[in-house]
Each structure stands twice: as structure tokens, then as C-alpha cells.
Amino acid sequence: MANTAGARKAARQSSKRRVLNASQRTALRSALKKVGKAIKAGDKTVAQQAFREASSVVDRIADKKIIHKNKAARSKSRLNAKVKAMA
């Protein structure tokens, strides 16, 4: 356990941050899965709408440095390529 007041405060802050980051990471994964399901279903308009929503979530989470900006760009690029490849 932390010995100083500052260390105790840092432990409290990091546990709060961990919970918030985990929930935002979950929202990110859910948004990406939603696009994947729309692509598998073959509905291009739904996939495009889901991609727009997912790219917003990805950008927001990358701005908060929960994921790296290059990972955000890579995942958006891959999803966009899949959506564009639909018939």
C-alpha cells in the first residue's frame, strides 16, 4: 500500500482513470464490431452509417490518448476499405 499522502492520491486517481479508460475502450470495440456486423450482413448503407459513428468514437478515444493515433488511423482505414469493397 502507498506510504505517503501523495502516493495514496495517485493510487486513487489511477484506479478512477483505469475504470474510465476501460469503459471507453469497450465502447470502441463495440463500435468496431457494429461495423463488422453490418459488413457481414451485406447492407452497405447501414455499414456506411456505422462506419461514420465508429470513426467518431475512434477519433475521440485517440484524442484522449487511450489508444495511439496511428492505431486509430489504421483501424479506420481498414474499416473504410472493407465498406468500400462492398458491392
MMTF fields as JSON, N, C-alpha, C and O atoms, coordinates in Angstrom:
{
  "mmtfVersion": "1.0.0",
  "mmtfProducer": "UNKNOWN",
  "numBonds": 347,
  "numAtoms": 348,
  "numGroups": 87,
  "numChains": 1,
  "numModels": 1,
  "chainsPerModel": [1],
  "groupsPerChain": [87],
  "chainIdList": ["A"],
  "bondAtomList": [4, 2, 8, 6, 12, 10, 16, 14, 20, 18, 24, 22, 28, 26, 32, 30, 36, 34, 40, 38, 44, 42, 48, 46, 52, 50, 56, 54, 60, 58, 64, 62, 68, 66, 72, 70, 76, 74, 80, 78, 84, 82, 88, 86, 92, 90, 96, 94, 100, 98, 104, 102, 108, 106, 112, 110, 116, 114, 120, 118, 124, 122, 128, 126, 132, 130, 136, 134, 140, 138, 144, 142, 148, 146, 152, 150, 156, 154, 160, 158, 164, 162, 168, 166, 172, 170, 176, 174, 180, 178, 184, 182, 188, 186, 192, 190, 196, 194, 200, 198, 204, 202, 208, 206, 212, 210, 216, 214, 220, 218, 224, 222, 228, 226, 232, 230, 236, 234, 240, 238, 244, 242, 248, 246, 252, 250, 256, 254, 260, 258, 264, 262, 268, 266, 272, 270, 276, 274, 280, 278, 284, 282, 288, 286, 292, 290, 296, 294, 300, 298, 304, 302, 308, 306, 312, 310, 316, 314, 320, 318, 324, 322, 328, 326, 332, 330, 336, 334, 340, 338, 344, 342],
  "bondOrderList": [1, 1, 1, 1, 1, 1, 1, 1, 1, 1, 1, 1, 1, 1, 1, 1, 1, 1, 1, 1, 1, 1, 1, 1, 1, 1, 1, 1, 1, 1, 1, 1, 1, 1, 1, 1, 1, 1, 1, 1, 1, 1, 1, 1, 1, 1, 1, 1, 1, 1, 1, 1, 1, 1, 1, 1, 1, 1, 1, 1, 1, 1, 1, 1, 1, 1, 1, 1, 1, 1, 1, 1, 1, 1, 1, 1, 1, 1, 1, 1, 1, 1, 1, 1, 1, 1],
  "groupList": [{"groupName": "MET", "atomNameList": ["N", "CA", "C", "O"], "elementList": ["N", "C", "C", "O"], "formalChargeList": [0, 0, 0, 0], "bondAtomList": [1, 0, 2, 1, 3, 2], "bondOrderList": [1, 1, 2], "singleLetterCode": "M", "chemCompType": "L-PEPTIDE LINKING"}, {"groupName": "ALA", "atomNameList": ["N", "CA", "C", "O"], "elementList": ["N", "C", "C", "O"], "formalChargeList": [0, 0, 0, 0], "bondAtomList": [1, 0, 2, 1, 3, 2], "bondOrderList": [1, 1, 2], "singleLetterCode": "A", "chemCompType": "L-PEPTIDE LINKING"}, {"groupName": "ASN", "atomNameList": ["N", "CA", "C", "O"], "elementList": ["N", "C", "C", "O"], "formalChargeList": [0, 0, 0, 0], "bondAtomList": [1, 0, 2, 1, 3, 2], "bondOrderList": [1, 1, 2], "singleLetterCode": "N", "chemCompType": "L-PEPTIDE LINKING"}, {"groupName": "THR", "atomNameList": ["N", "CA", "C", "O"], "elementList": ["N", "C", "C", "O"], "formalChargeList": [0, 0, 0, 0], "bondAtomList": [1, 0, 2, 1, 3, 2], "bondOrderList": [1, 1, 2], "singleLetterCode": "T", "chemCompType": "L-PEPTIDE LINKING"}, {"groupName": "GLY", "atomNameList": ["N", "CA", "C", "O"], "elementList": ["N", "C", "C", "O"], "formalChargeList": [0, 0, 0, 0], "bondAtomList": [1, 0, 2, 1, 3, 2], "bondOrderList": [1, 1, 2], "singleLetterCode": "G", "chemCompType": "PEPTIDE LINKING"}, {"groupName": "ARG", "atomNameList": ["N", "CA", "C", "O"], "elementList": ["N", "C", "C", "O"], "formalChargeList": [0, 0, 0, 0], "bondAtomList": [1, 0, 2, 1, 3, 2], "bondOrderList": [1, 1, 2], "singleLetterCode": "R", "chemCompType": "L-PEPTIDE LINKING"}, {"groupName": "LYS", "atomNameList": ["N", "CA", "C", "O"], "elementList": ["N", "C", "C", "O"], "formalChargeList": [0, 0, 0, 0], "bondAtomList": [1, 0, 2, 1, 3, 2], "bondOrderList": [1, 1, 2], "singleLetterCode": "K", "chemCompType": "L-PEPTIDE LINKING"}, {"groupName": "GLN", "atomNameList": ["N", "CA", "C", "O"], "elementList": ["N", "C", "C", "O"], "formalChargeList": [0, 0, 0, 0], "bondAtomList": [1, 0, 2, 1, 3, 2], "bondOrderList": [1, 1, 2], "singleLetterCode": "Q", "chemCompType": "L-PEPTIDE LINKING"}, {"groupName": "SER", "atomNameList": ["N", "CA", "C", "O"], "elementList": ["N", "C", "C", "O"], "formalChargeList": [0, 0, 0, 0], "bondAtomList": [1, 0, 2, 1, 3, 2], "bondOrderList": [1, 1, 2], "singleLetterCode": "S", "chemCompType": "L-PEPTIDE LINKING"}, {"groupName": "VAL", "atomNameList": ["N", "CA", "C", "O"], "elementList": ["N", "C", "C", "O"], "formalChargeList": [0, 0, 0, 0], "bondAtomList": [1, 0, 2, 1, 3, 2], "bondOrderList": [1, 1, 2], "singleLetterCode": "V", "chemCompType": "L-PEPTIDE LINKING"}, {"groupName": "LEU", "atomNameList": ["N", "CA", "C", "O"], "elementList": ["N", "C", "C", "O"], "formalChargeList": [0, 0, 0, 0], "bondAtomList": [1, 0, 2, 1, 3, 2], "bondOrderList": [1, 1, 2], "singleLetterCode": "L", "chemCompType": "L-PEPTIDE LINKING"}, {"groupName": "ILE", "atomNameList": ["N", "CA", "C", "O"], "elementList": ["N", "C", "C", "O"], "formalChargeList": [0, 0, 0, 0], "bondAtomList": [1, 0, 2, 1, 3, 2], "bondOrderList": [1, 1, 2], "singleLetterCode": "I", "chemCompType": "L-PEPTIDE LINKING"}, {"groupName": "ASP", "atomNameList": ["N", "CA", "C", "O"], "elementList": ["N", "C", "C", "O"], "formalChargeList": [0, 0, 0, 0], "bondAtomList": [1, 0, 2, 1, 3, 2], "bondOrderList": [1, 1, 2], "singleLetterCode": "D", "chemCompType": "L-PEPTIDE LINKING"}, {"groupName": "PHE", "atomNameList": ["N", "CA", "C", "O"], "elementList": ["N", "C", "C", "O"], "formalChargeList": [0, 0, 0, 0], "bondAtomList": [1, 0, 2, 1, 3, 2], "bondOrderList": [1, 1, 2], "singleLetterCode": "F", "chemCompType": "L-PEPTIDE LINKING"}, {"groupName": "GLU", "atomNameList": ["N", "CA", "C", "O"], "elementList": ["N", "C", "C", "O"], "formalChargeList": [0, 0, 0, 0], "bondAtomList": [1, 0, 2, 1, 3, 2], "bondOrderList": [1, 1, 2], "singleLetterCode": "E", "chemCompType": "L-PEPTIDE LINKING"}, {"groupName": "HIS", "atomNameList": ["N", "CA", "C", "O"], "elementList": ["N", "C", "C", "O"], "formalChargeList": [0, 0, 0, 0], "bondAtomList": [1, 0, 2, 1, 3, 2], "bondOrderList": [1, 1, 2], "singleLetterCode": "H", "chemCompType": "L-PEPTIDE LINKING"}],
  "groupTypeList": [0, 1, 2, 3, 1, 4, 1, 5, 6, 1, 1, 5, 7, 8, 8, 6, 5, 5, 9, 10, 2, 1, 8, 7, 5, 3, 1, 10, 5, 8, 1, 10, 6, 6, 9, 4, 6, 1, 11, 6, 1, 4, 12, 6, 3, 9, 1, 7, 7, 1, 13, 5, 14, 1, 8, 8, 9, 9, 12, 5, 11, 1, 12, 6, 6, 11, 11, 15, 6, 2, 6, 1, 1, 5, 8, 6, 8, 5, 10, 2, 1, 6, 9, 6, 1, 0, 1],
  "groupIdList": [1, 2, 3, 4, 5, 6, 7, 8, 9, 10, 11, 12, 13, 14, 15, 16, 17, 18, 19, 20, 21, 22, 23, 24, 25, 26, 27, 28, 29, 30, 31, 32, 33, 34, 35, 36, 37, 38, 39, 40, 41, 42, 43, 44, 45, 46, 47, 48, 49, 50, 51, 52, 53, 54, 55, 56, 57, 58, 59, 60, 61, 62, 63, 64, 65, 66, 67, 68, 69, 70, 71, 72, 73, 74, 75, 76, 77, 78, 79, 80, 81, 82, 83, 84, 85, 86, 87],
  "secStructList": [7, 7, 7, 1, 2, 2, 2, 2, 2, 2, 2, 2, 2, 2, 2, 2, 2, 2, 2, 2, 2, 2, 2, 2, 2, 2, 2, 2, 2, 2, 2, 2, 2, 2, 2, 2, 2, 2, 2, 2, 2, 6, 7, 2, 2, 2, 2, 2, 2, 2, 2, 2, 2, 2, 2, 2, 2, 2, 2, 2, 2, 2, 2, 6, 6, 1, 1, 7, 2, 2, 2, 2, 2, 2, 2, 2, 2, 2, 2, 2, 2, 2, 2, 2, 6, 7, 7],
  "xCoordList": [0.85, 0.0, 0.89, 2.053, 0.308, 1.048, 1.376, 0.569, 2.553, 3.014, 2.769, 2.563, 2.787, 2.632, 1.254, 0.572, 0.872, -0.424, -0.474, -1.494, 0.632, 0.677, 0.551, -0.094, 1.165, 1.077, -0.335, -0.829, -0.988, -2.379, -3.292, -4.169, -3.077, -3.887, -3.637, -4.584, -2.394, -2.066, -2.737, -3.208, -2.781, -3.438, -4.933, -5.52, -5.555, -6.991, -7.244, -8.165, -6.416, -6.605, -6.419, -7.19, -5.4, -5.142, -6.255, -6.574, -6.856, -7.953, -9.182, -9.884, -9.447, -10.566, -10.316, -11.215, -9.085, -8.729, -8.862, -9.338, -8.431, -8.491, -9.933, -10.2, -10.855, -12.269, -12.807, -13.493, -12.507, -12.995, -12.404, -13.118, -11.1, -10.451, -11.008, -11.182, -11.289, -11.829, -13.199, -13.502, -14.036, -15.37, -15.287, -16.061, -14.359, -14.223, -13.645, -14.02, -12.727, -12.177, -13.268, -13.288, -14.167, -15.29, -16.204, -16.664, -16.469, -17.297, -16.647, -17.333, -15.331, -14.599, -14.784, -15.122, -14.563, -14.689, -16.107, -16.299, -17.1, -18.497, -18.787, -19.478, -18.26, -18.483, -17.847, -18.434, -16.646, -15.964, -16.701, -16.809, -17.2, -17.95, -19.253, -19.689, -19.867, -21.122, -20.902, -21.729, -19.782, -19.45, -19.203, -19.672, -18.476, -18.195, -19.455, -19.554, -20.419, -21.684, -22.454, -23.051, -22.433, -23.132, -22.486, -23.181, -21.165, -20.464, -20.814, -21.07, -20.825, -21.17, -22.602, -22.9, -23.492, -24.898, -25.059, -26.039, -24.1, -24.139, -24.943, -25.24, -25.301, -26.086, -25.143, -24.627, -24.925, -23.913, -24.308, -23.456, -25.576, -25.977, -25.84, -25.397, -26.221, -26.075, -24.591, -24.188, -23.783, -22.342, -21.711, -20.858, -22.121, -21.575, -21.943, -21.115, -23.194, -23.633, -22.872, -22.426, -22.726, -21.998, -20.534, -19.928, -19.959, -18.568, -18.401, -17.429, -19.346, -19.269, -19.299, -18.523, -20.196, -20.288, -19.02, -18.512, -18.517, -17.327, -16.103, -15.273, -15.977, -14.805, -14.823, -13.77, -16.008, -16.118, -15.648, -14.921, -16.072, -15.671, -14.165, -13.508, -13.617, -12.181, -11.384, -10.405, -11.794, -11.083, -11.14, -10.141, -12.303, -12.47, -11.546, -10.922, -11.475, -10.66, -9.177, -8.365, -8.822, -7.421, -7.01, -5.874, -7.928, -7.626, -7.35, -6.552, -8.006, -7.808, -6.608, -6.314, -5.922, -4.709, -4.962, -4.085, -6.17, -6.462, -5.909, -5.429, -5.983, -5.272, -4.383, -4.622, -3.378, -2.442, -3.126, -3.989, -2.741, -3.373, -3.131, -3.983, -1.975, -1.717, -2.603, -3.026, -2.891, -3.808, -5.207, -5.919, -5.593, -6.897, -6.974, -7.961, -5.944, -5.925, -5.937, -6.619, -5.188, -5.109, -6.462, -6.889, -7.13, -8.414, -9.471, -10.299, -9.452, -10.405, -10.143, -11.081, -8.877, -8.521, -8.983, -9.53, -8.76, -9.164, -10.672, -11.175, -11.394, -12.853, -13.378, -14.285, -12.81, -13.26, -13.016, -13.847, -11.88, -11.595, -12.608, -13.04, -12.992, -13.994, -15.353, -16.066, -15.71, -17.01, -17.017, -18.001, -15.925, -15.856, -15.847, -16.312, -15.318, -15.226, -16.582, -16.725, -17.56, -18.89, -19.498, -19.259, -20.279, -20.884, -21.897, -22.49],
  "yCoordList": [-1.187, 0.0, 1.243, 1.205, 2.325, 3.586, 4.121, 4.015, 4.689, 5.177, 6.66, 7.091, 7.449, 8.894, 9.33, 8.602, 10.519, 11.048, 11.205, 10.923, 11.654, 11.831, 10.508, 10.43, 9.471, 8.152, 7.59, 6.929, 7.854, 7.402, 8.089, 7.46, 9.38, 10.13, 9.614, 9.461, 9.344, 8.829, 7.482, 7.196, 6.652, 5.347, 5.517, 4.808, 6.465, 6.734, 7.2, 6.722, 8.14, 8.693, 7.626, 7.564, 6.785, 5.784, 4.751, 4.251, 4.42, 3.451, 4.051, 3.357, 5.337, 6.002, 6.074, 5.817, 6.426, 6.512, 5.162, 5.074, 4.1, 2.766, 2.379, 1.806, 2.693, 2.365, 3.15, 2.583, 4.436, 5.257, 4.796, 4.692, 4.52, 4.077, 2.742, 2.525, 1.844, 0.531, 0.68, -0.005, 1.567, 1.736, 2.35, 1.986, 3.272, 3.881, 2.9, 2.918, 2.037, 1.007, 0.02, -0.455, -0.283, -1.167, -0.53, -1.207, 0.759, 1.467, 1.439, 1.304, 1.564, 1.497, 0.139, 0.053, -0.921, -2.273, -2.531, -3.158, -2.056, -2.244, -1.539, -2.082, -0.336, 0.417, -0.293, -0.352, -0.832, -1.538, -2.827, -3.175, -3.525, -4.757, -4.465, -5.253, -3.339, -2.966, -2.792, -3.213, -2.17, -2.011, -3.374, -3.644, -4.23, -5.568, -6.37, -7.078, -6.271, -6.99, -6.454, -7.22, -5.139, -4.54, -4.977, -5.202, -5.099, -5.538, -6.994, -7.348, -7.84, -9.251, -9.408, -10.298, -8.544, -8.607, -8.183, -8.547, -7.417, -7.001, -5.749, -5.444, -5.024, -3.798, -2.604, -2.184, -2.063, -1.019, 0.288, 0.94, 0.677, 1.946, 1.883, 2.843, 0.752, 0.586, 0.556, 1.12, -0.101, -0.174, 1.213, 1.544, 2.024, 3.372, 4.229, 4.977, 4.108, 4.866, 4.407, 5.231, 3.103, 2.565, 2.988, 3.256, 3.049, 3.478, 4.93, 5.274, 5.79, 7.197, 7.326, 8.085, 6.582, 6.638, 6.075, 6.63, 4.97, 4.337, 5.226, 5.298, 5.909, 6.763, 7.929, 8.385, 8.407, 9.462, 8.951, 9.64, 7.732, 7.15, 6.922, 7.209, 6.41, 6.13, 7.419, 7.451, 8.471, 9.748, 10.309, 10.81, 10.22, 10.743, 10.014, 10.634, 8.705, 7.91, 8.123, 8.095, 8.334, 8.612, 9.987, 10.167, 10.957, 12.289, 12.235, 13.019, 11.312, 11.166, 10.28, 10.015, 9.825, 9.004, 7.672, 7.139, 7.135, 5.805, 4.777, 3.716, 5.105, 4.329, 5.298, 6.506, 4.777, 5.617, 6.137, 5.466, 7.327, 7.932, 7.098, 7.066, 6.416, 5.574, 4.341, 3.885, 3.796, 2.66, 3.093, 2.343, 4.292, 4.819, 4.964, 4.56, 5.534, 5.728, 4.385, 4.225, 3.428, 2.107, 1.395, 0.81, 1.441, 0.755, 1.432, 0.755, 2.758, 3.468, 3.14, 2.944, 3.082, 2.793, 1.398, 1.208, 0.431, -0.941, -1.073, -1.741, -0.432, -0.489, 0.192, -0.318, 1.34, 2.071, 1.257, 1.256, 0.565, -0.265, -1.388, -1.714, -1.982, -3.056, -2.545, -3.205, -1.355, -0.771, -0.439, -0.707, 0.14, 0.498, -0.723, -0.659, -1.845, -3.064, -3.761, -4.683, -3.331, -3.954, -3.656, -2.598, -4.593, -4.436, -3.325, -3.07],
  "zCoordList": [0.0, 0.0, 0.0, 0.403, -0.459, -0.558, 0.831, 1.754, 0.966, 2.266, 2.48, 3.614, 1.413, 1.578, 1.085, 0.363, 1.488, 1.069, -0.445, -1.073, -1.023, -2.473, -3.207, -4.253, -2.66, -3.29, -3.164, -4.078, -2.02, -1.85, -2.854, -3.446, -3.037, -4.001, -5.412, -6.184, -5.76, -7.094, -7.32, -8.42, -6.277, -6.395, -6.629, -7.446, -5.908, -6.118, -7.544, -8.206, -8.017, -9.356, -10.425, -11.382, -10.267, -11.298, -11.355, -12.433, -10.209, -10.245, -10.923, -11.659, -10.68, -11.36, -12.862, -13.662, -13.238, -14.656, -15.347, -16.479, -14.642, -15.232, -15.56, -16.616, -14.657, -14.876, -16.072, -16.923, -16.144, -17.254, -18.582, -19.58, -18.595, -19.828, -20.297, -21.496, -19.352, -19.714, -20.349, -21.326, -19.811, -20.38, -21.776, -22.661, -21.975, -23.295, -24.298, -25.47, -23.848, -24.725, -25.138, -26.274, -24.214, -24.514, -25.551, -26.471, -25.412, -26.388, -27.765, -28.778, -27.798, -29.062, -29.717, -30.897, -28.952, -29.508, -29.995, -31.037, -29.255, -29.652, -30.969, -31.831, -31.124, -32.359, -33.546, -34.626, -33.347, -34.433, -34.798, -35.974, -33.793, -34.05, -34.787, -35.626, -34.47, -35.124, -36.627, -37.436, -36.991, -38.412, -39.037, -40.143, -38.346, -38.864, -39.107, -40.109, -38.206, -38.372, -39.583, -40.34, -39.752, -40.899, -42.203, -43.194, -42.214, -43.421, -43.72, -44.871, -42.688, -42.888, -43.366, -44.162, -42.883, -43.292, -44.748, -45.398, -45.259, -46.658, -46.923, -48.078, -45.896, -46.047, -46.073, -45.037, -47.262, -47.423, -46.727, -46.126, -46.798, -46.183, -44.661, -44.029, -44.082, -42.632, -42.266, -41.249, -43.093, -42.84, -42.909, -42.087, -43.879, -44.001, -42.787, -42.268, -42.345, -41.168, -39.928, -39.129, -39.77, -38.619, -38.675, -37.637, -39.875, -40.008, -39.588, -38.915, -39.98, -39.578, -38.054, -37.473, -37.417, -35.963, -35.317, -34.343, -35.869, -35.305, -35.463, -34.557, -36.608, -36.802, -35.816, -35.371, -35.477, -34.471, -33.107, -32.392, -32.758, -31.48, -31.458, -30.458, -32.552, -32.639, -32.469, -31.722, -33.151, -33.053, -31.632, -31.114, -31.013, -29.664, -28.68, -27.819, -28.826, -27.908, -28.181, -27.256, -29.438, -29.764, -29.233, -28.794, -29.271, -28.736, -27.24, -26.725, -26.539, -25.099, -24.781, -23.616, -25.822, -25.703, -25.016, -24.336, -25.196, -24.694, -25.679, -25.281, -26.967, -27.985, -28.753, -28.749, -29.399, -30.15, -31.409, -31.974, -31.846, -33.023, -34.271, -35.159, -34.361, -35.534, -35.529, -36.591, -34.362, -34.277, -34.699, -35.366, -34.311, -34.695, -36.207, -36.823, -36.805, -38.256, -38.976, -39.988, -38.457, -39.084, -39.038, -40.033, -37.899, -37.797, -38.661, -39.271, -38.718, -39.587, -41.053, -41.825, -41.433, -42.816, -43.22, -44.306, -42.345, -42.654, -42.771, -43.674, -41.853, -41.913, -43.167, -43.825, -43.493, -44.677, -45.943, -46.852, -46.008, -47.172, -47.302, -48.408, -46.171, -46.198, -46.631, -47.387, -46.144, -46.513, -48.009, -48.699, -48.507, -49.927, -50.824, -51.962, -50.325, -51.136, -51.275, -52.077, -50.506, -50.611, -51.973, -52.555, -52.47, -53.801, -53.844, -54.892]
}
